[in-house]
Amino acid sequence: MKALFSGDKIPNGLIIGILSFAVFLGLLLAIKNQLENLPYWLESQKATALLALIPNVLLIRVYFINRKADRTGRGILVVTFVAMLAIFLFLK
């Protein structure tokens, strides 16, 4: 697991981006199912999916600026961009 976070390769960034998006989306959906009264803007699937992209944006900053791992940051950026595009095209 340590090798996944230490290497500066695009596939590492793709894996990290997909995992962080999936885990955070699962957490948001679990929390959303437990709450009865939601704000009107949080009831849509699009808003929940877009909120799940926030950790990816933070990870992009960490890998580009703090760790100087440009290739891993690019992988996370690709996952974030593709997920955002899919959210806007396919979710209502």
N, C-alpha and C positions, 0 to 999 in steps of 0.2 A: 504494500500500500504506500510505503514511503517513496518508492521509485515512481509511482504515478504522479506524485506532487512535486518531485524534484527535477524531473526531466523537462527540457525545453523543446517539446515537440508538438506539432499541431494535433495529432491524435490524442495526446494527453489532454489538451484543451477541449477537444470535442467531448471526451468522456466526462471531464469535470463539469462542463457546461450542461450536458444532458442530465447528469446525476443531480446537480444542484437544482435545476428546473423541476425535475420529476419529484424530488423530495419535498421541495417547498410547495409545489402544487398539491401534493398529497396532504401536507399539513394544512394548507388553506382550505381544501375541500372538507377535511375532517372537522375543522373549526367551524366552517360555514354550515355543516350539517347539524352541529350541536346548538347553534344559535337559532332562536325563534324570530326575533325582530332584527332584521338587517336594514342598513341604510339602502335607499333605493338604488344607488349607484353600484352597490356590491352584489345585488341580486343577479346581475347578468354574468354569463360565463366568460365573456370577454374581459370584464374587469378583474375577475379572479385570475385568469391566465396572465394578464398583464402584470398583476401584482406578483405573480410567481417569477417574473423575470428580474425583479429587483436584486436578488442575490447575484445573478449573473453580471449585472452592471457593476456591482461592488467588486466581484472577482476580476473583472476586466481591469479595473483600476489597480488592484493589488498586483496582478501579474505583469501589467505593462509598466507601472511606475515603481512599485516597491521592490519587486523581485527581478526586474529587468529581463523577464522571460517573454520576449516578444512573440515567439511562435505559439506558446501555450495561450497567451492572451488573444492571438488571432483565432485560435480554435474556439475559444469561448465566445468571441465576437461573432463568428460564423453561426454558432448555435443560436445565439441571442437574436441575430438578424433573421435567420430562417424561421425561428419560432414566432417572432413578432409579425413577420409577413404572413405566416400561416394563420395566426390569430385574427388578423384583420381581414383576410380573405375568406376564411371558412367558418368563423364563429359569428353568431348574431348577438 
